[in-house]
Amino acid sequence: MVKLYFVCMGNYYRSRLAEELALHYAKQAGLEVSADSGGLSRIPNPNHPGTISNATIAYLQNKKISPINAGRFPKNCIQEEVYNADIVICTWSAGIKDSHNIKWMIDTKMINTLKIITDMSFPSRKKNYAIALDELFGTENIRMARVHAKFVLLKNENWNIVINTSMNLNANKTVENFQIIDDIVLYDFMNKYCNVHFENQLPGFVVPYAEIQKSYKTFVNSQMESNKDWWKF
């Protein structure tokens, strides 16, 4: 039997919909599948009345799908699967509410360690947000980079996960893509990029451009056998 586990923040909208769709279409295809879901944020949430969102129910009804687990209330993720994780977040921008959610995950031991990399333009674009991130997570856990990539690295006893996405660390009501891969080789490569910045650069948001450029060149040069190989990178 295939076991599926879906995760979102509140276990009220997205993960519940994914759970119901998986169960419905697996049964339709004659597949043996079990599906469950959980949330990463504070549960119960006073803004989430009832057991499941009306929007989720309406979507399922529109598809003529009868929900199986709509009667249960939202719940947090299975602790042993996702807790005590070492997290790296690389983002072009970050929102205050979303950053506070991350801080809550640290306080509740979901996250063991956290490193954040932002684009070097972030403190000039979002000065107050940069100050808030510094206060929430500590200067020592923040680096800047020449980066437009958005990704998350998650590592614990069970996983070596890379999440490549178009989404920043903020709420944005638009279509985004997520590619979630549990692969130690890819994880190590991405983590190497992050470590170069943390090991070769001053911490925080007040860093000279030359320092950021040095980290960038250190990583790029480490991936090339010679300067003539720049085009391979």
Number of C-alpha atoms within 10 A of each C-alpha: 7 9 9 14 15 18 18 18 17 24 29 28 19 18 22 28 22 20 23 23 19 19 20 16 13 16 12 9 8 8 12 11 15 14 18 19 23 23 22 21 19 16 17 15 12 8 7 17 12 14 15 21 18 14 13 20 19 12 12 16 12 9 10 9 15 13 18 12 15 19 10 10 15 24 18 18 23 14 11 11 13 18 21 20 22 16 19 22 20 26 25 23 21 20 17 17 12 14 18 15 15 20 18 16 18 18 11 13 15 22 21 16 15 19 20 21 25 26 20 21 16 18 18 11 11 14 12 12 18 22 14 17 22 16 10 14 19 14 17 13 17 22 25 30 24 16 15 15 15 20 23 21 27 22 22 17 11 13 17 19 20 23 17 17 16 15 19 20 20 14 12 10 6 6 7 10 10 11 10 14 15 16 12 14 10 15 20 15 11 16 16 13 16 22 16 17 24 20 11 15 21 19 17 21 23 12 14 11 12 10 15 20 15 15 24 19 12 14 17 13 15 11 13 14 9 9 9 8 11 12 7 7 8
